[in-house]
Every structure is written in C-alpha cells, then in structure tokens.
Amino acid sequence: MTKEDLNRIINAKAVPYPTGEISLIETHISWVLLTDSYVYKIKKPLKFSFLDFSTLEQRRLCCEQEVALNRRLAPEMYLGVLPVVSEDGTPAIGGRGGEPVDYVVWMRRMDESRQMDLLMERGLVEKRDVEGLALVLAEFHRKAPKVPGGTSFEELLEEFTDISTVIPFVNKHFGEEASALLETVNRWVPVFLEGARGRIQERDRGGYVIDGHGDLHCRNIFLLDTPVVFDCIEFNEDLRSLDMLNEIAFLCMDLERYGRGDLAAVFTGRYLANNPIMDEETDQDLFLFYKMYRANVRIKVSCIHQMEETGPSVERKKEEDLIRQYLVLYQRYFRELESRLD
C-alpha cells in the first residue's frame, strides 16, 4: 500500500459501508481512515528494530494480532481484519475481486468526545471515572498471562539510559539545566537499579510480570459506562511484557502531567484494593521509578519526533510544551525517589 493507493481509496470512498467524508490520521507507522461509523487502520510497509511491517504476510499477521490482543479490553470496538483488493485499478477495502494487496484492522468508531485525554484537557474526568477504570484494569491484569523473564535489570537500565541520545537536542532547545538533569539521573539510575535488582527478580518470579497493554495513557482510553482501553502494542511482545507496577505507573504519570495527582491517587488506591501488587516498601520505590521511567520514555520519543518533524510550527510548539511538562515531572520523581532513599 502506498500513499497514492490510500488517496485513491479516500477519493473513491472505496470502503465496505456507505459514508460521508473520510478523514485521515497519519502516524509514523500507520494510516487511519475515519468514516461515519467505522475506522480502518492500515500499517505502513516499514521495518524498524522494534517492528516489521515490511511484507504483506507480516502486515496480515500483525493486523490479526492487533485485533486479538485489543479484544481483551475493547471487544466491541475491534471487529476484525479486512483485505484490500484491487477493483478496476482502484484498491478497495473489503473488496472481493482478486488477491489481497494489503490488510486493514476494522474497528467500530467510538464516541471521540469521551476520549480520556480530551476530557482531561476540559477538566471533565471525575473520581468515579478513574475508579471504574481501575476496576477494569485490575481485573485485566489479574487474568493476563504471566511472562517469566519479561523484566530484567539489564533491560530497564539500557532502555532508561538510552535517553542520552537526545541530550544534545535537549541542551540546545530546553537549556543546560534540563540536559544536566538528564545526565545526573543517568549516572544515578544504575546505582538505584543495582540496589533494586533482587526485588525486580523476585517480582518477576512471583508472577507480577504479565503480557499487558504496553501503552496505557489517557489518549488510549474511552470513558464510557464501562471504560474501553484500546490500541495496545501488538507489534512487539517485549514492549508488552512488563511489571504491572510499570503499566499503571504510565497512566498515573499521565494523570499527574495534567496536574491531577488527586485522580492518580484515587486510581492507585482502587486498583491496589482489587489487585494488591505492592507487597514491600521497595515496591513503592519501584513504582516511583517506573513513573520516572515513563516520563523518560516520553521525553525521548517526543524529542526524536521533534528532530524529525517538519510540520506546522503550532504542532511543534505543542510538543515542546509537552516535553517541558515531562521534564518537570521527571525532576520531581527523581527528587522524591532520592529523598525516599536517603
């Protein structure tokens, strides 16, 4: 599938069900077509160290995997996989005449006004919303397959300290104080993780490491009567294999980015009441570390995006503001963790 093929689908409205306008959302790895009632997600023919969409067969398998995995938390949203077939020279989603030239993930279009990140921006998320979300995720984690060996000291250290790749960019665009913070934490983290190595291994052996969602933040949640959590990481099992503390730390970090530490506390309290995964004092240190780790990853990913981005200055400014928010959280978590360990 090429961008030209995609444009022909949009212009011809070559989708299975009648629709008005078709809008396109493009990410680094996918094209997403929004129609009146349905969403069609097409994987770009790419290959990176962490994913492989380079062949038709790989894309078919990844589409099937995406549907199967996301049905765990969003069964009514993920409807199946459809072929893209050429009809009279125009590729058509769900077409029947000929061999498939690509595949799409077929989803029901949800009520975007209930997307959690948009509700957070408007201050419309309430205590009961995060309590309901906590119950859904606690049950999901209790039932999720255990992944022995899914988390290690070495992997966490490598992933965390990889932020060094963007330190020159941070220094140039966010100042010496910000880059010095990243360097300081990178020197400190190996010592912390070495001290926590035994507990990390114990939690791994104790069944706390699961095949989870992997990308648990507000944009991937619809706050409906029963919360719907979607768009898990389907293309890389290693990124989904994580300690449950790490998974919920991502969401709590995101809530705190919006300035809603109160909601993060409510979520954590209700979650732990239904899935008690903090057994020792060290687990509280690890939870704080995982929040810092998640801020670390968001800083790195956003900086890399900025380094590659040539889009509108308004979008660049918005992402720069996000990086500053993550840097503030990063420093706060580091200081809190330092204080706990003194």
N, C-alpha and C positions, 0 to 999 in steps of 0.2 A: 504494500500500500504506500502510495506517495501522497504528498500534499495536493498534487493536481487531481489524483483519484478522489481524494477527500472532497475537494471543491466540486467535482462533478456530482458526487453523491448529494451534497448540500443543495446545489443548484437544481438538480432534478428531483429533489425530495425523494430519493431512492431508498426509502425506509419502509418497513413492513406495514405500518399503520398510518392513516392519514394524519397530517399535522399542518399547522400554520408555518410560521418561521422556524428555521433550525439555527440554533446558535452554537458556536464552537468555543470550547475551552481547551487551550493547549498547555500541556506541561512539558517538562524535559523528556518524559518517556511515553506520553500518551496523547491522543486526541480524544476529546469527549464531546459528543454531539447531544445537545439538549433539544428534545421535541416536546410537543404539548403534554404527552403522558409518559414518555419513556426516555431513557438515556442509553446511548450506545458508546461504549468505550473501546477504542482501538489502540493497540500497542504499536509504537513506532518500531521499525526494524533496526534496532540498536543492539550493541553488545558492549557492556562495561564489565569491570572486575566483579561487580556485585549482582549483575543480571545479564540474561541472554535472551533477547527477542529477535535474534538475527535471522532465523529461519521460520518458514510457515509452520512447521511442526512444533517448534518451540513456542511460538505465539499461541497456537491452539492449546497446547498443554498448559501454558500459563493462564490462559483465559479460563479453562476448566478448573484449574487450581484456585483461581481468584473467586469463582462462583462458589466452589465447595467450602472454602475457608470462611468467606464472608457470610454464608448462610448460617454459620454458628451464632452470629449476633444480629444478622439482618435477613432472616429467611424470606420475608415477604418483599424485600427490595431487590434481591438478586434472583432474576428469573431464569437465566440460562446463558448458553453460548450460541450465537448465530453465525452462519457463514456469510462471507461477502462473495458474491458471484457476479461475473460479467454478463450483462444483458444488453445485447445490441451495442457493445462497445462501452457501455456505462456500468461501472461497478454498482451493485445494489445490495444493501444489507438485507439478508434473509431471502435473497433470490434463489431460484431453483434451476436455472438453466446452465449447467456446466459445472466444472470443477471449482471448488473454492479458491479464491485468490488471497483471502485473509479471513480473520475471525474477529468477532466483537463480543464483549461482555454486555449482555442485555439486562437493563435494570428498570425498575419502576421509578418514575420521577417522584421524589418526595416533596413535601411542603418546605421549600427553602427558607421560608420565614421562620421556621422552627430550628434552623441550623444553630448550634450552640454558640459558635463564635459570633454570629450576628446578634444573638440575644445578649451575649456578654457585653458587646460594644454598646448596647442600648440600656444596659442595667436591668434586664428583664429576667435574669436567672435567679430563682429563689431557692431557699433551703430545701424545700420538698423535691425540687428538680434533681439536685445532686444526691439527695438521699435515695431516690428511685434509681438513679444511675449507679450508685454504689451497690445496691442490691443486685442489679443485673450483672455487674462486673464481678462481684464476689462469687455469684453462682457460676458464671462462666469460668473463672479461674479454678474453682474447686473441681470442675468437671474436665478441665483441659488436660491433654496428655502430658505426662511428666517427660522431661528431656534430660536424663542424666548426662553430665558433662557439658551442658549447654551454656554454662557461665564459668569463666576462669579468670584468675588474677591477671594472667598474661594478656588475654583479650581485652579486658577492661582498661588495662594500662596502655596498650597500643592504641586503642580507639580514643581514649581520653587525650593522650599527649600528641595525637595527630593534629590537634589544633595549632601546633607550631607552624603548620604550612600556611596559615593565614595571618600570622603575627605581623609580618611586614605590611600587609594591607591594613590591618587594624591600627598600626602605628601611624600610617600615612593619613587615614581618614577619621580616626577616632582619638588619636593623640598618644603621647608617650605613657601617660598614666594607665590607659587601657591596655596597651601592649605589655607594659611592665607587670600588670596584674596577671595576664595570661602566662607570662614567663615564670612568675613567682609560684603560681598554682601548679604549673607543670613540674617544677622542682620539688614541690611538696607532696604531690599525689603519690609518687612511688613509695614514699615512706608510709603514708596512710594505708595504701593498699597492701603493703607488706604486713602491716600490723593486723589488717582485717583478713588476710589470706585464709587463715584457718576457719573463720566463720563463713566466708564465702564458700569454701569447700563443704562445710557442714550443711549449709543450706542447700547446696546442690545435691548432696547425698540424701537430704531429708525430704526431697520432693517439692521444694519451693520453686524450682526452675521448670517452666512449662512452655508449651507451644502456644504462645499468646497472640495478641493483636499486633504489637510491634510499633504502632504509630498512633498512640492513644492521646489525642489532643482535641480541643473543642471543635475544630473545623470538621472533624470526622464523626460528629455526633448530631443526631436529630433528637430534640427533646419533645417527644410525642407522649401519649398516655403511657406507653412502655418505651423507654429510650431505645433508639436504634443506633448502634455503633457500626460504622461501615469503613470500607477502604483499608483493610488490614494489609500488611506487607505479605504479598503472595509470592514474590519472585525470589526470595532469599530466606531459607529456613533459619539460617544462623541469626538473622536480624529479628526473627520472631521468637527465638529461643532465649528466654530471659527470666530472671527472678521476678516474681510477682511484685515485689517492692519496687523494682525498676519500672515496671509497667505503670503502676499507679503514681509513681513519682513524676512521670511525664505529665499526666493530667493535672496533678497538684501544682507543678511548676507553671503550667499554662494558666491555671486559675489565678495564681499569685502574680503572673505577668499582668493580668487585668486589674490588679490591685484588690483581689478578692481572697485574701488569706482566710477570711471567715468561712467562705464556701469550701476552700481546700480542707480546713479543719473539720467541717461538718461531713464532707465526703469521706475523709480518712477515718473518722470515728465510726460512721455507719458501716463502712467497708470492713474494718477490723472486727467490729462486733459480729459480723457474719462470716468472716474468713480471717481468723486470728493468725497472722503471719509474722508478728513481731514478738518473738519469744524471749529475747535477751536485750540488754542495754545496747550492745553492739549493733543490733538491728536498727535502732534509732539513728545511730551514726551512719549506717549504710543507706538508710532512707534519705538522709540529708545529702549524702554523697551522690546518690542517684539523681536527686533533683539538680545538683550542680552539674553532673554529667549530662543531663538532658539540656540544660542551658548551654553547656559547652558545645553539644552537637548542633544546636540551633544557631549558635554564633557562627560556627564553621560553615554550615550549609548555606546560611544567608550571605556570608562573606564570599563564598565561592560563586554564588549566584550573582552577586554584585560585580565580581570580577569578570563574569561572562556577559552580563546584561548590557544591552544596547537600546533598551526600550525607553518609554516616556520618562521624563525626569520626575513626574509626580509619583510613579511607581517606585522609582529608585529612592526617592525621599522617604516614602512609606516604609520601605525595607530598612533603610538606615535608622529610622526611628525604632524599628523592631530590634535591631542589633543593639542599640543603646539600652533598651529595656532589658534584654538578655544579659548585657554586661553588668547592669545594676544588680540583677538577681544573682548572677554568678559571684560577684563580690560579696553579697550578703550571705549566701550559702557558705562561702569559704570562711568568712569571719565567724559565723555561727559554729561551723564544724571545728575550727581552730579553738574556739572558746570551750566547746564541749570536751575537747581532748586535753586541755591544759590541766 
